[in-house]
Amino acid sequence: MVRIIIAIVVIVLSGYSLIAQTFELIPYYMFFLGAFMLVTGFVEIQKDRKGFWGYMNIVISLFHFFFYIPYFL
């Protein structure tokens, strides 16, 4: 359920940025994209699919958070 809500937020923010040709919302878009990847990684690990993609989603989300924190400060 959380994954669906975050996915909708990402789609709405990216669609608005694309249509309005504004780039002020990109840090928020990237934050929610990182949150989506983090939730997806945890869901993959909880489903006992302890393969490569669950951990890769978590690593990519941490990368997003690490490099987009300065835009929020």
Secondary structure, 3 states (H helix, E strand, C coil): CHHHHHHHHHHHHHHHHHHHCCCCCHHHHHHHHHHHHHHHHHHHHHCCCCCHHHHHHHHHHHHHHHHHHHHHC
